[in-house]
Amino acid sequence: MSLFSKRDRPLFVLAIVLLVVVAYFVSRPAPPPVPATPAPAPPRPALSMLALPPDWRALEIYQNTITREEFEWLLTTVFTTGNAWQTCIAIDATEARIQTGNSPADEIFHLRFAPAESAAPRHWRSAKELPPTSPEKPLADLKIAIDPGHIGGEWAKLEERWFVVGSGTPVQEGDMTLLVANLLKPRLEALGATVSLVRDKTEPVTSIRPDALLSLAQDSTAGSPQKLAERLFYRTAEIRARADLVNQSLKPDLVLCLHFNAEAWGDPNQPILIDRSHLHLLLNGAYTDEEVLLADQRFALLQKLLQRTHQEEVLVGATVAGTFAEISCLPAYAYPAESKTVRPVAGQPYLWVRNLLANRLYDCPVIFMEPYVMNSTIDHARIQAGDYGGLREISGKLQPSIFHEYADALAEGLARHYRRSRPTPR
């Protein structure tokens, strides 16, 4: 006899099915947990090409070292050319509130003002901070780094600092600045300085090459990726490598960036020559609105401002420029009045402030030399004569080697400044 009637059998089968289903779900391994959706990363601050986000804590050492009046004066009359700084720097009686990124939500760095000016902490020394010395050794205890501009050699064409007139010797700025550096170094050492060369051959300081930058250049809309990669190599990666060497190893009191000026020459195989030559020196400053809005450049601006590099650059540059003009007889160069990338230095016709990568990144005062005009008929003839001792007749006039004149004038300008500015033994 059956335990269940025909009427109860469907219920029994249903119960068995339910038990099997329950057993399956009880014994089945638990599904892996669904990962939580990660919070979106904060937006990276806008930076210059190849720049790293700055460490804003490095500005803590400048707390209570500058007055509100001096800070605002330097910011508005030396270091900026527009008003964009007002979107990221707020100033009141007691502090400057500085955005570390590019939106109101970004962290704010609070820089507290001092009631009176005090010394800014830094590794470099001004002329007045050097120990006393004799007039014969005005550069004693002074650490100088000479940075021969550009690279030269086989890189000269790529870096667009090469031209040739007919069958003459090619003009390669990187070779010429290295020649001047090698003449200048022993002159400065004879005056007592400790001198280092940032570059001592016609080879890059950076280990990066254009091909390594091609993928970065391809992400840009600024023309040919190959051309942009090359410019990132010699204009950016190279200068950043030199800055690392200067800031981390050499730690000088002063950097001399050696350059020869030029005006547009067009086709480097058939260059345009002009009939004028001139001289000017560049100091750091004149950050444009676009540059102020980049976090790394805003940080560098503030570091330069708080270290008071401008004041020392003006003092050194004024004597160097005046001496150089006296020896070379070069007139002052003037930028167009409408230029938004430079500012003149009041009362100093040879001095201009301009924001260049080298004078921005080097962590000390920088004198950026721009004498002569490589594609002028006046200077090209002297360049073609090469280096020599004494005087030679060039273009109907007895003249020294342009390279000797450059080194002699710069050395004499530095000697005059430090004799005049630093203390003497009692």
Contacts in CASP RR format, 6 or more apart in sequence:
PFRMAT RR
TARGET T0000
AUTHOR 0000-0000-0000
METHOD contacts of the structure
MODEL  1
MSLFSKRDRPLFVLAIVLLVVVAYFVSRPAPPPVPATPAPAPPRPALSML
ALPPDWRALEIYQNTITREEFEWLLTTVFTTGNAWQTCIAIDATEARIQT
GNSPADEIFHLRFAPAESAAPRHWRSAKELPPTSPEKPLADLKIAIDPGH
IGGEWAKLEERWFVVGSGTPVQEGDMTLLVANLLKPRLEALGATVSLVRD
KTEPVTSIRPDALLSLAQDSTAGSPQKLAERLFYRTAEIRARADLVNQSL
KPDLVLCLHFNAEAWGDPNQPILIDRSHLHLLLNGAYTDEEVLLADQRFA
LLQKLLQRTHQEEVLVGATVAGTFAEISCLPAYAYPAESKTVRPVAGQPY
LWVRNLLANRLYDCPVIFMEPYVMNSTIDHARIQAGDYGGLREISGKLQP
SIFHEYADALAEGLARHYRRSRPTPR
4 12 0 8 1.000
43 102 0 8 1.000
43 103 0 8 1.000
44 53 0 8 1.000
45 53 0 8 1.000
45 100 0 8 1.000
45 101 0 8 1.000
45 102 0 8 1.000
45 106 0 8 1.000
45 295 0 8 1.000
46 101 0 8 1.000
46 102 0 8 1.000
46 293 0 8 1.000
46 294 0 8 1.000
46 295 0 8 1.000
47 53 0 8 1.000
47 294 0 8 1.000
47 295 0 8 1.000
47 296 0 8 1.000
48 236 0 8 1.000
48 294 0 8 1.000
48 296 0 8 1.000
48 297 0 8 1.000
49 216 0 8 1.000
49 232 0 8 1.000
49 236 0 8 1.000
50 232 0 8 1.000
50 236 0 8 1.000
50 237 0 8 1.000
50 240 0 8 1.000
51 294 0 8 1.000
51 296 0 8 1.000
52 296 0 8 1.000
53 295 0 8 1.000
53 296 0 8 1.000
54 100 0 8 1.000
54 295 0 8 1.000
54 296 0 8 1.000
54 299 0 8 1.000
54 300 0 8 1.000
56 98 0 8 1.000
56 100 0 8 1.000
56 107 0 8 1.000
56 109 0 8 1.000
56 299 0 8 1.000
58 303 0 8 1.000
59 109 0 8 1.000
59 111 0 8 1.000
59 299 0 8 1.000
59 302 0 8 1.000
59 303 0 8 1.000
59 306 0 8 1.000
61 121 0 8 1.000
62 111 0 8 1.000
62 120 0 8 1.000
62 121 0 8 1.000
62 306 0 8 1.000
62 307 0 8 1.000
63 111 0 8 1.000
63 112 0 8 1.000
64 112 0 8 1.000
64 113 0 8 1.000
64 114 0 8 1.000
64 118 0 8 1.000
65 114 0 8 1.000
65 117 0 8 1.000
65 118 0 8 1.000
65 119 0 8 1.000
65 120 0 8 1.000
65 121 0 8 1.000
65 306 0 8 1.000
66 113 0 8 1.000
66 114 0 8 1.000
66 117 0 8 1.000
66 118 0 8 1.000
66 120 0 8 1.000
66 306 0 8 1.000
67 113 0 8 1.000
67 114 0 8 1.000
67 115 0 8 1.000
67 116 0 8 1.000
67 117 0 8 1.000
68 91 0 8 1.000
68 93 0 8 1.000
68 94 0 8 1.000
68 96 0 8 1.000
68 113 0 8 1.000
70 117 0 8 1.000
71 91 0 8 1.000
71 96 0 8 1.000
71 111 0 8 1.000
71 113 0 8 1.000
71 305 0 8 1.000
72 91 0 8 1.000
74 305 0 8 1.000
74 310 0 8 1.000
75 85 0 8 1.000
75 89 0 8 1.000
75 305 0 8 1.000
76 85 0 8 1.000
77 343 0 8 1.000
78 285 0 8 1.000
78 286 0 8 1.000
78 305 0 8 1.000
78 310 0 8 1.000
78 343 0 8 1.000
78 353 0 8 1.000
79 285 0 8 1.000
79 286 0 8 1.000
79 287 0 8 1.000
79 301 0 8 1.000
79 304 0 8 1.000
79 305 0 8 1.000
79 310 0 8 1.000
79 353 0 8 1.000
80 286 0 8 1.000
80 287 0 8 1.000
80 289 0 8 1.000
80 292 0 8 1.000
80 301 0 8 1.000
81 286 0 8 1.000
81 287 0 8 1.000
81 288 0 8 1.000
81 289 0 8 1.000
81 340 0 8 1.000
81 341 0 8 1.000
81 342 0 8 1.000
81 343 0 8 1.000
82 288 0 8 1.000
82 289 0 8 1.000
82 292 0 8 1.000
82 340 0 8 1.000
83 289 0 8 1.000
84 289 0 8 1.000
84 290 0 8 1.000
84 292 0 8 1.000
84 293 0 8 1.000
85 292 0 8 1.000
87 293 0 8 1.000
88 98 0 8 1.000
88 99 0 8 1.000
88 101 0 8 1.000
88 102 0 8 1.000
88 292 0 8 1.000
88 293 0 8 1.000
88 298 0 8 1.000
89 96 0 8 1.000
89 97 0 8 1.000
89 98 0 8 1.000
89 99 0 8 1.000
89 298 0 8 1.000
90 96 0 8 1.000
90 97 0 8 1.000
91 97 0 8 1.000
93 113 0 8 1.000
94 112 0 8 1.000
94 113 0 8 1.000
95 110 0 8 1.000
95 111 0 8 1.000
95 112 0 8 1.000
95 113 0 8 1.000
96 110 0 8 1.000
96 111 0 8 1.000
96 113 0 8 1.000
97 108 0 8 1.000
97 109 0 8 1.000
97 110 0 8 1.000
97 111 0 8 1.000
98 108 0 8 1.000
98 109 0 8 1.000
98 110 0 8 1.000
98 111 0 8 1.000
98 298 0 8 1.000
98 302 0 8 1.000
99 106 0 8 1.000
99 107 0 8 1.000
99 108 0 8 1.000
99 109 0 8 1.000
100 106 0 8 1.000
100 107 0 8 1.000
100 108 0 8 1.000
100 109 0 8 1.000
100 295 0 8 1.000
101 107 0 8 1.000
101 295 0 8 1.000
102 293 0 8 1.000
102 295 0 8 1.000
111 302 0 8 1.000
120 306 0 8 1.000
120 307 0 8 1.000
120 308 0 8 1.000
122 307 0 8 1.000
122 363 0 8 1.000
122 364 0 8 1.000
123 251 0 8 1.000
123 363 0 8 1.000
123 364 0 8 1.000
124 251 0 8 1.000
124 252 0 8 1.000
124 253 0 8 1.000
124 254 0 8 1.000
124 307 0 8 1.000
124 363 0 8 1.000
124 364 0 8 1.000
124 365 0 8 1.000
125 142 0 8 1.000
125 253 0 8 1.000
126 253 0 8 1.000
126 312 0 8 1.000
126 315 0 8 1.000
127 312 0 8 1.000
127 315 0 8 1.000
127 316 0 8 1.000
127 417 0 8 1.000
127 418 0 8 1.000
127 421 0 8 1.000
127 422 0 8 1.000
128 421 0 8 1.000
128 422 0 8 1.000
128 423 0 8 1.000
130 140 0 8 1.000
130 141 0 8 1.000
130 142 0 8 1.000
130 253 0 8 1.000
130 418 0 8 1.000
130 422 0 8 1.000
130 423 0 8 1.000
131 140 0 8 1.000
131 141 0 8 1.000
131 423 0 8 1.000
132 422 0 8 1.000
132 423 0 8 1.000
132 424 0 8 1.000
132 425 0 8 1.000
132 426 0 8 1.000
133 140 0 8 1.000
133 141 0 8 1.000
133 422 0 8 1.000
133 424 0 8 1.000
133 425 0 8 1.000
134 140 0 8 1.000
134 424 0 8 1.000
134 425 0 8 1.000
135 419 0 8 1.000
135 424 0 8 1.000
137 191 0 8 1.000
137 192 0 8 1.000
138 191 0 8 1.000
138 192 0 8 1.000
138 414 0 8 1.000
138 415 0 8 1.000
138 418 0 8 1.000
138 419 0 8 1.000
138 422 0 8 1.000
139 188 0 8 1.000
139 191 0 8 1.000
139 192 0 8 1.000
139 193 0 8 1.000
139 414 0 8 1.000
139 415 0 8 1.000
139 418 0 8 1.000
140 191 0 8 1.000
140 192 0 8 1.000
140 193 0 8 1.000
141 192 0 8 1.000
141 194 0 8 1.000
142 192 0 8 1.000
142 193 0 8 1.000
142 194 0 8 1.000
142 253 0 8 1.000
142 254 0 8 1.000
142 418 0 8 1.000
143 193 0 8 1.000
143 194 0 8 1.000
143 196 0 8 1.000
143 250 0 8 1.000
143 251 0 8 1.000
143 252 0 8 1.000
143 253 0 8 1.000
143 254 0 8 1.000
144 188 0 8 1.000
144 193 0 8 1.000
144 194 0 8 1.000
144 195 0 8 1.000
144 196 0 8 1.000
144 252 0 8 1.000
144 253 0 8 1.000
144 254 0 8 1.000
144 255 0 8 1.000
144 256 0 8 1.000
144 414 0 8 1.000
145 195 0 8 1.000
145 196 0 8 1.000
145 197 0 8 1.000
145 198 0 8 1.000
145 246 0 8 1.000
145 250 0 8 1.000
145 252 0 8 1.000
145 254 0 8 1.000
145 255 0 8 1.000
145 256 0 8 1.000
145 362 0 8 1.000
146 181 0 8 1.000
146 184 0 8 1.000
146 185 0 8 1.000
146 188 0 8 1.000
146 195 0 8 1.000
146 196 0 8 1.000
146 197 0 8 1.000
146 198 0 8 1.000
146 255 0 8 1.000
146 256 0 8 1.000
146 258 0 8 1.000
147 198 0 8 1.000
147 199 0 8 1.000
147 242 0 8 1.000
147 246 0 8 1.000
147 255 0 8 1.000
147 256 0 8 1.000
147 257 0 8 1.000
147 258 0 8 1.000
147 358 0 8 1.000
147 362 0 8 1.000
148 174 0 8 1.000
148 177 0 8 1.000
148 178 0 8 1.000
148 180 0 8 1.000
148 181 0 8 1.000
148 197 0 8 1.000
148 198 0 8 1.000
148 199 0 8 1.000
148 258 0 8 1.000
149 173 0 8 1.000
149 174 0 8 1.000
149 177 0 8 1.000
149 199 0 8 1.000
149 257 0 8 1.000
149 258 0 8 1.000
149 259 0 8 1.000
150 156 0 8 1.000
150 159 0 8 1.000
150 161 0 8 1.000
150 173 0 8 1.000
150 174 0 8 1.000
150 177 0 8 1.000
150 234 0 8 1.000
150 259 0 8 1.000
151 159 0 8 1.000
151 174 0 8 1.000
151 199 0 8 1.000
151 202 0 8 1.000
151 203 0 8 1.000
151 204 0 8 1.000
151 234 0 8 1.000
151 238 0 8 1.000
152 159 0 8 1.000
152 161 0 8 1.000
152 162 0 8 1.000
152 172 0 8 1.000
152 173 0 8 1.000
152 174 0 8 1.000
152 175 0 8 1.000
152 178 0 8 1.000
152 202 0 8 1.000
153 172 0 8 1.000
153 174 0 8 1.000
153 175 0 8 1.000
153 202 0 8 1.000
154 202 0 8 1.000
155 202 0 8 1.000
155 203 0 8 1.000
155 204 0 8 1.000
155 234 0 8 1.000
156 162 0 8 1.000
156 170 0 8 1.000
156 172 0 8 1.000
156 173 0 8 1.000
156 174 0 8 1.000
156 175 0 8 1.000
156 202 0 8 1.000
157 268 0 8 1.000
158 210 0 8 1.000
158 230 0 8 1.000
158 234 0 8 1.000
159 230 0 8 1.000
159 234 0 8 1.000
159 235 0 8 1.000
160 268 0 8 1.000
161 172 0 8 1.000
161 173 0 8 1.000
161 174 0 8 1.000
162 170 0 8 1.000
162 171 0 8 1.000
162 172 0 8 1.000
162 173 0 8 1.000
162 268 0 8 1.000
163 170 0 8 1.000
163 171 0 8 1.000
163 265 0 8 1.000
163 268 0 8 1.000
163 269 0 8 1.000
163 271 0 8 1.000
163 374 0 8 1.000
163 375 0 8 1.000
164 170 0 8 1.000
164 171 0 8 1.000
164 268 0 8 1.000
164 269 0 8 1.000
164 271 0 8 1.000
165 171 0 8 1.000
165 271 0 8 1.000
165 273 0 8 1.000
165 380 0 8 1.000
168 384 0 8 1.000
169 383 0 8 1.000
169 384 0 8 1.000
169 386 0 8 1.000
171 374 0 8 1.000
171 375 0 8 1.000
171 380 0 8 1.000
171 383 0 8 1.000
173 259 0 8 1.000
173 260 0 8 1.000
173 262 0 8 1.000
173 374 0 8 1.000
174 202 0 8 1.000
175 202 0 8 1.000
176 260 0 8 1.000
176 374 0 8 1.000
176 383 0 8 1.000
176 403 0 8 1.000
177 258 0 8 1.000
177 259 0 8 1.000
177 260 0 8 1.000
178 199 0 8 1.000
178 200 0 8 1.000
178 201 0 8 1.000
178 202 0 8 1.000
179 387 0 8 1.000
179 403 0 8 1.000
180 258 0 8 1.000
180 403 0 8 1.000
180 406 0 8 1.000
180 407 0 8 1.000
181 197 0 8 1.000
181 199 0 8 1.000
181 258 0 8 1.000
182 197 0 8 1.000
183 387 0 8 1.000
183 403 0 8 1.000
183 404 0 8 1.000
183 406 0 8 1.000
183 407 0 8 1.000
184 256 0 8 1.000
184 258 0 8 1.000
184 406 0 8 1.000
184 407 0 8 1.000
184 410 0 8 1.000
184 411 0 8 1.000
185 195 0 8 1.000
185 197 0 8 1.000
187 407 0 8 1.000
187 408 0 8 1.000
187 411 0 8 1.000
188 195 0 8 1.000
188 411 0 8 1.000
188 414 0 8 1.000
189 195 0 8 1.000
191 411 0 8 1.000
191 414 0 8 1.000
191 415 0 8 1.000
196 250 0 8 1.000
196 252 0 8 1.000
198 205 0 8 1.000
198 242 0 8 1.000
198 245 0 8 1.000
198 246 0 8 1.000
198 250 0 8 1.000
198 255 0 8 1.000
199 205 0 8 1.000
199 242 0 8 1.000
204 233 0 8 1.000
204 234 0 8 1.000
204 238 0 8 1.000
204 241 0 8 1.000
205 238 0 8 1.000
205 241 0 8 1.000
205 242 0 8 1.000
205 245 0 8 1.000
206 233 0 8 1.000
206 237 0 8 1.000
206 238 0 8 1.000
206 240 0 8 1.000
206 241 0 8 1.000
207 241 0 8 1.000
208 233 0 8 1.000
208 237 0 8 1.000
208 241 0 8 1.000
209 233 0 8 1.000
210 226 0 8 1.000
210 229 0 8 1.000
210 230 0 8 1.000
210 232 0 8 1.000
210 233 0 8 1.000
211 229 0 8 1.000
213 228 0 8 1.000
213 229 0 8 1.000
213 232 0 8 1.000
213 233 0 8 1.000
213 237 0 8 1.000
214 225 0 8 1.000
214 226 0 8 1.000
214 229 0 8 1.000
216 229 0 8 1.000
216 232 0 8 1.000
217 225 0 8 1.000
217 226 0 8 1.000
217 228 0 8 1.000
217 229 0 8 1.000
217 232 0 8 1.000
218 225 0 8 1.000
220 228 0 8 1.000
222 228 0 8 1.000
235 357 0 8 1.000
236 357 0 8 1.000
239 357 0 8 1.000
239 358 0 8 1.000
239 361 0 8 1.000
240 357 0 8 1.000
240 361 0 8 1.000
242 358 0 8 1.000
243 357 0 8 1.000
243 358 0 8 1.000
243 361 0 8 1.000
243 362 0 8 1.000
243 363 0 8 1.000
246 252 0 8 1.000
246 255 0 8 1.000
246 362 0 8 1.000
246 363 0 8 1.000
246 364 0 8 1.000
247 361 0 8 1.000
247 362 0 8 1.000
247 363 0 8 1.000
251 364 0 8 1.000
252 364 0 8 1.000
253 364 0 8 1.000
253 365 0 8 1.000
254 316 0 8 1.000
254 364 0 8 1.000
254 365 0 8 1.000
254 366 0 8 1.000
254 367 0 8 1.000
255 358 0 8 1.000
255 362 0 8 1.000
255 364 0 8 1.000
255 365 0 8 1.000
255 366 0 8 1.000
255 367 0 8 1.000
256 366 0 8 1.000
256 367 0 8 1.000
256 369 0 8 1.000
256 410 0 8 1.000
257 358 0 8 1.000
257 359 0 8 1.000
257 366 0 8 1.000
257 367 0 8 1.000
257 368 0 8 1.000
257 369 0 8 1.000
258 369 0 8 1.000
258 406 0 8 1.000
259 368 0 8 1.000
259 369 0 8 1.000
259 370 0 8 1.000
260 370 0 8 1.000
260 371 0 8 1.000
260 372 0 8 1.000
260 373 0 8 1.000
260 374 0 8 1.000
260 379 0 8 1.000
261 278 0 8 1.000
261 279 0 8 1.000
261 280 0 8 1.000
261 333 0 8 1.000
261 370 0 8 1.000
261 371 0 8 1.000
261 372 0 8 1.000
261 373 0 8 1.000
261 374 0 8 1.000
262 373 0 8 1.000
262 374 0 8 1.000
262 375 0 8 1.000
263 274 0 8 1.000
263 373 0 8 1.000
263 375 0 8 1.000
263 376 0 8 1.000
264 272 0 8 1.000
265 271 0 8 1.000
265 272 0 8 1.000
265 273 0 8 1.000
265 375 0 8 1.000
266 272 0 8 1.000
271 375 0 8 1.000
272 375 0 8 1.000
273 375 0 8 1.000
273 376 0 8 1.000
273 377 0 8 1.000
273 380 0 8 1.000
274 373 0 8 1.000
274 375 0 8 1.000
274 376 0 8 1.000
274 377 0 8 1.000
275 376 0 8 1.000
275 377 0 8 1.000
275 378 0 8 1.000
276 373 0 8 1.000
276 376 0 8 1.000
276 378 0 8 1.000
277 330 0 8 1.000
277 331 0 8 1.000
277 372 0 8 1.000
277 373 0 8 1.000
277 376 0 8 1.000
277 378 0 8 1.000
277 379 0 8 1.000
278 330 0 8 1.000
278 331 0 8 1.000
278 332 0 8 1.000
278 333 0 8 1.000
278 373 0 8 1.000
279 321 0 8 1.000
279 324 0 8 1.000
279 325 0 8 1.000
279 328 0 8 1.000
279 330 0 8 1.000
279 331 0 8 1.000
279 332 0 8 1.000
279 333 0 8 1.000
279 350 0 8 1.000
279 370 0 8 1.000
279 371 0 8 1.000
279 372 0 8 1.000
280 321 0 8 1.000
280 332 0 8 1.000
280 333 0 8 1.000
280 350 0 8 1.000
280 351 0 8 1.000
280 352 0 8 1.000
280 370 0 8 1.000
281 317 0 8 1.000
281 320 0 8 1.000
281 321 0 8 1.000
281 350 0 8 1.000
281 351 0 8 1.000
281 352 0 8 1.000
281 367 0 8 1.000
281 368 0 8 1.000
281 369 0 8 1.000
281 370 0 8 1.000
282 352 0 8 1.000
282 353 0 8 1.000
282 354 0 8 1.000
282 356 0 8 1.000
282 359 0 8 1.000
282 368 0 8 1.000
282 370 0 8 1.000
283 310 0 8 1.000
283 313 0 8 1.000
283 314 0 8 1.000
283 317 0 8 1.000
283 345 0 8 1.000
283 351 0 8 1.000
283 352 0 8 1.000
283 353 0 8 1.000
283 354 0 8 1.000
283 359 0 8 1.000
283 366 0 8 1.000
283 367 0 8 1.000
283 368 0 8 1.000
284 304 0 8 1.000
284 309 0 8 1.000
284 310 0 8 1.000
284 313 0 8 1.000
284 353 0 8 1.000
284 354 0 8 1.000
284 355 0 8 1.000
284 356 0 8 1.000
284 359 0 8 1.000
284 360 0 8 1.000
284 366 0 8 1.000
285 301 0 8 1.000
285 304 0 8 1.000
285 310 0 8 1.000
285 343 0 8 1.000
285 353 0 8 1.000
285 354 0 8 1.000
285 355 0 8 1.000
285 359 0 8 1.000
286 341 0 8 1.000
286 342 0 8 1.000
286 343 0 8 1.000
286 352 0 8 1.000
286 353 0 8 1.000
286 354 0 8 1.000
286 355 0 8 1.000
287 297 0 8 1.000
287 298 0 8 1.000
287 301 0 8 1.000
287 355 0 8 1.000
288 340 0 8 1.000
288 341 0 8 1.000
288 355 0 8 1.000
291 297 0 8 1.000
291 355 0 8 1.000
292 298 0 8 1.000
292 301 0 8 1.000
297 355 0 8 1.000
297 360 0 8 1.000
300 360 0 8 1.000
300 361 0 8 1.000
301 355 0 8 1.000
301 360 0 8 1.000
303 363 0 8 1.000
304 310 0 8 1.000
304 360 0 8 1.000
307 363 0 8 1.000
309 364 0 8 1.000
309 365 0 8 1.000
309 366 0 8 1.000
310 353 0 8 1.000
312 365 0 8 1.000
313 365 0 8 1.000
313 366 0 8 1.000
313 367 0 8 1.000
314 345 0 8 1.000
314 348 0 8 1.000
314 351 0 8 1.000
315 417 0 8 1.000
315 421 0 8 1.000
316 365 0 8 1.000
316 367 0 8 1.000
316 414 0 8 1.000
316 417 0 8 1.000
317 348 0 8 1.000
317 351 0 8 1.000
317 367 0 8 1.000
317 417 0 8 1.000
318 348 0 8 1.000
318 351 0 8 1.000
319 413 0 8 1.000
319 414 0 8 1.000
319 416 0 8 1.000
319 417 0 8 1.000
319 420 0 8 1.000
320 367 0 8 1.000
320 410 0 8 1.000
320 413 0 8 1.000
320 414 0 8 1.000
320 417 0 8 1.000
321 348 0 8 1.000
321 350 0 8 1.000
321 351 0 8 1.000
322 350 0 8 1.000
322 413 0 8 1.000
323 409 0 8 1.000
323 412 0 8 1.000
323 413 0 8 1.000
323 416 0 8 1.000
324 330 0 8 1.000
324 350 0 8 1.000
324 371 0 8 1.000
324 409 0 8 1.000
324 410 0 8 1.000
324 413 0 8 1.000
325 331 0 8 1.000
325 332 0 8 1.000
325 350 0 8 1.000
327 405 0 8 1.000
327 408 0 8 1.000
327 409 0 8 1.000
327 412 0 8 1.000
328 371 0 8 1.000
328 372 0 8 1.000
328 405 0 8 1.000
328 409 0 8 1.000
330 371 0 8 1.000
330 372 0 8 1.000
332 349 0 8 1.000
332 350 0 8 1.000
333 350 0 8 1.000
333 370 0 8 1.000
334 349 0 8 1.000
335 342 0 8 1.000
335 344 0 8 1.000
335 352 0 8 1.000
341 354 0 8 1.000
341 355 0 8 1.000
342 352 0 8 1.000
342 353 0 8 1.000
342 354 0 8 1.000
343 352 0 8 1.000
343 353 0 8 1.000
343 354 0 8 1.000
344 351 0 8 1.000
344 352 0 8 1.000
344 353 0 8 1.000
345 351 0 8 1.000
345 352 0 8 1.000
345 353 0 8 1.000
354 368 0 8 1.000
356 368 0 8 1.000
358 366 0 8 1.000
358 368 0 8 1.000
359 366 0 8 1.000
359 368 0 8 1.000
369 410 0 8 1.000
371 406 0 8 1.000
371 409 0 8 1.000
372 379 0 8 1.000
372 402 0 8 1.000
372 406 0 8 1.000
373 379 0 8 1.000
374 380 0 8 1.000
374 383 0 8 1.000
377 395 0 8 1.000
378 395 0 8 1.000
379 402 0 8 1.000
381 394 0 8 1.000
381 395 0 8 1.000
382 394 0 8 1.000
382 399 0 8 1.000
382 401 0 8 1.000
382 402 0 8 1.000
383 402 0 8 1.000
385 392 0 8 1.000
385 394 0 8 1.000
385 401 0 8 1.000
385 402 0 8 1.000
386 401 0 8 1.000
386 402 0 8 1.000
386 403 0 8 1.000
387 401 0 8 1.000
387 403 0 8 1.000
387 404 0 8 1.000
388 401 0 8 1.000
388 404 0 8 1.000
389 400 0 8 1.000
389 401 0 8 1.000
389 404 0 8 1.000
390 400 0 8 1.000
390 401 0 8 1.000
390 404 0 8 1.000
391 398 0 8 1.000
391 399 0 8 1.000
391 400 0 8 1.000
392 398 0 8 1.000
392 399 0 8 1.000
392 401 0 8 1.000
393 399 0 8 1.000
399 405 0 8 1.000
400 408 0 8 1.000
END
